[in-house]
Amino acid sequence: MQTLEEILQHAESAIQSATDLKSLDQFRVHYLGKKGQLTEYLKTLGQLPPEQRPQAGQKINAAKEAVQALIENRSAELQKNQIEKQLAAEMIDVSLPGRSQGRGSIHPVSKTFDDLRKIFSQMGFVFMEGPEIEEDYYNFTALNVPPLHPARAMQDTFYFANGLVLRSQMSPVQIHAMKKMQPPLRMVAMGRVYRRDFDLTHTPMFHQIECLMVDEQVTFADLKGLLHQFLHEFFSSNAPIRFRPSYFPFTEPSAEVDIGCLNCGGKGCRICKNSGWLEVLGCGMVHPNVLNEVGIDSEAYRGFAFGAGIDRLTMLKYGISDLRSLFENDLRMLKQF
Amino acid sequence: MKCSESWLREWVNPALSRDELCKTLTMAGLEVEELVPVKDIEGEENSASNDYVIDISITPNRGDCLSVRGIAREVSALTQSPLLKKNTLAEVKATSKSSVDVNIEARDDCPVYVGRVIQNVKADAPTPGWLREKLRLSGIRSINPIVDVSNFVMLELGQPMHAFDLASIAEKIHVRHSKKGEQIRLLDSTEKILDAETLVIADAKKPLAIAGVMGGMDSGVTSLTKNIFLESAFFTPKVIARQRQYYAISTDSAYRFERGVDPSIQREALERATQLILEIAGGEAGPVTENIHQPFHSREITLTHEKIEKVLGISIQDHEVENIFRALLFQFERDKNDWMVTVPSWRFDISIPEDLIEEIARIHGYDNIPIHGLSGKLQTDYARDSEKDPGPLKQLLADLGYHEIISYSFVDHHLQGLLDPAQAPYELVNPITADMAVMRSNLWVGLLNALLYNKSRQQQRIRLFETGTCFIRQDGQLRQEPRLAGLITGFALPEQWGTPARQVDFYDLKGDIENMLHFLCASGKISFRAEKHPALHPQQTAGIYQDEVKIGVMGTLHPSIVPEVFIFEIALLPLKTAKTHRFEDISKFPEIRRDMALLINEAIPAREIQDTIKTIAGDWLKDVFIFDVYQGKGISPGLKSIAIGLVLQHPARTLVDDEVTALMEQVITALKGQLGAELRR
């Protein structure tokens, strides 16, 4: 009969040599089964004198445990190998495109609406809307542009047989707002406006934002502050900003605002017509006639307002050169947004 | 307003380079639009010139800058350089006694009228080169020396002038309102029939000119003219604006009168013109006839120092304010903290203290005003009915694969009629083109135009949406209603390797609409009901209802319009009243699912089956859904097989098998009894 040591030695090499779980199990039966070598060995204990039995028993049990451990280790190894082998056969082409429902897009002008809404919401402005088919009074007269005023010629207006007009600017919403609400007032209106112009740089419909603040202490310096914040935030740029005197019937003083050309950094290029500046908006202190017209005391309150073309802001931000392309709705353009 | 740099420098010559001069003008509100080298301008004159034409955009309030003198005054104020020519008034002595009587009947409209006769002019004499060149660079064509001098004085001093052929004037000049139906042939050869309120220059018999706008052909100066009557007048801006618009005539003269001509320079201009005509075309000047009915009253404005700071947010020192007034030729008196400012006759734009403050800011420099942060009370933007942010809805549609378009609000009348025949759309009086003539009453014309545009550019799978206002006539009243519409056509998914290709159908669109309405938290129950719409397929159209209110329509576009297109439109306002959703506790007990397959008459809508199940199954029913619909082999004609899954759950305990089975029996009995369904085995 083999000694315990011999059995252990053989078992160790046999278990390591097992190449699959099935043959490993055969070895388990061979050593630890009911008729396995170590089980048989245990049966020989009875032949030993009683005082040697506990020691010998311990040795045999230790040997059984050692074999058991060898089998478990080998089993884990074999299982791991098997999984690895299986996984190795399951290669896929990760470069194939994923299954897709396809992604749509939001129009760049709408994206600008969103940007503007975020910026002015943070600054505490309320958003308001007004009708697109508007009364002449709101579109012109209440804004200090009475009939025959030369400023009416600045905007060729669409009109209807009943005398209503398509609003040519967002300013009428100011009038509605001021008639409805009491100062202090911070409001913004964004929407479609219409002028009878159709050429390379004009479409008969476009979009404007109009912003109005009325309070007891509002100055031109505050307006400059607001516009600096707004333009720097919107264009994510610290480009210089300049204010030029201009004329709008509903503001006094009035200004036009330029931002240093975002394309060339002010050196002069095709986009800024070599001036280094891009005109972005018009603004000013609300004309006392306008405040008085809506019943706000122009001695107690002052206001400022600005208006900007949302389409132009969009074109400048995204580098779109043709205004008309914004309304062609070409999918090859829309898919870029 | 165009003029050559050299002409401007004859009047004021600051030590500034050309570019600096232009920048100074631009930053003072006289925006230099273009600077053009004279050698690049086409024309007969020499091409070796180093001169430039400055093209300045003059805002409507600054009529005073529509002349070289006006711009020179600005440059002088901005640069502290003196005006080199101030007053050009040099009276020309009369050498003849010839004159024409002038009778001003419309005194309010014509406060100043100055004129004189010049006899024996040579109207065919050549205009000297220097004068022709100045006109040319300001964009005015040379005609004859008399007309050229009139135009030159207008450019130089800002006073529009007119010369009549004396031979054409019967008896005397009347400045009066026209009589309705009077006729005149104008210098541009057009015939005008006058209304009853046109200010005209007439003789004893007929109108000779539409005052301030354009002269008549028959009284105009030609190369054969011998004697002329030269007019220099001030007409009220509103009168000229009205008749310029009414007769739709644009002239340099009307442009200036409309914006305001200095009412104190008529005599000066007349003398200046006389002197030039005599120099160039000879002749003998008669005495000046001067009719001044309303001598110019200058406006006085009180400005407080405090107000400047209140408006601008910056304190400007008194001496600077006064220097600015002096530079602008404003007279003023100081009274403690106030200034009494007298506005010069040429500044029509200045009537209130804010106007003076703008002048102070303009000369001080807008860029020298500091930048303040905002302060004031803050308020939350409580969402008003119509102002909800449409951003998230658009994002959802983009996530569903739709591309947002923006189309014009005015559309082609015929197309609009095809897509919404029930509406008589609002028509523009003055549309820009025929295909933009009526206001849209729904959003489909724009969507279909975009669809066709992209189809013709090889785009196969098209999914579009637009939000915007529709203009609807309802009970004779205009309603301006925000709506959302969209369409899909082509493959359900982008062409790809891992999913079989399939064309979209009605139910693809419906699924998207259901998702969207769910997202919008529409309060109330949404339902789709079979309906008819003139632009849609008669058997594939559904009205969309929120409770009992119709909020939209969807369906297959009528194949005679464009085939294989699925389209919808919903009104946005009813959806904006969404209430905040209330949370329901989640049951801890297990869900039980039971499926059944029914054979049922094909005409019975699925919604009725679902509603019946819901009514019978009651509170235990958590979900009921259709997972198969089949017609064809194995199913008798007129029937359909429909497979339905029910999910049941009790809020407070585990449901036992027996009670679920009993409930299912009740459901099946009801479906049999009420809808004639049979369980399919």
Interface residues (C-beta under 8 A of the other chain):
Chain A: L96 P97 R99 S100 Q101 G102 R103 G104 S105 I106 H107 V109 S110 F113 D114 R117 S121 M123 G124 F125 V126 F127 M128 E129 P131 E132 I133 L148 H149 P150 A151 A153 M154 F158 Y159 F160 A161 L164 L166 P184 R186 R192 Y194 R196 F198 T203 P204 M205 M213 D215 Q217 V218 T219 F220 A221 D222 K224 G225 L226 H228 Q229 R242 F243 R244 P245 S246 Y247 E252 P253 S254 A255 E256 M285 H287 P288 R302 L326 F327 E328 N329 D330 L331 R332 L334 K335
Chain B: T26 M27 A28 G29 E31 T59 P60 N61 R62 P237 K238 A241 R242 Q245 E258 R259 E309 K310 V311 L312 G313 I314 D349 I352 E354 D355 I357 E358 A361 R362 Y366 D367 I369 P370 I371 H372 G373 L374 S375 G376 K377 L378 Q379 D381 R384 S386 E387 D389 G391 K394 Q395 L397 A398 D399 L400 G401 Y402 H403 E404 I405 I406 S407 Y408 S409 F410 Y426 E427 L428 V429 N430 P431 I432 T433 M436 M439 G446 N449 A450 Y453 N454 R457 Q459 R461 I462 R463 L464 G468 T469 F471 L478 Q480 L493 P494 Q496 W497 G498 T499
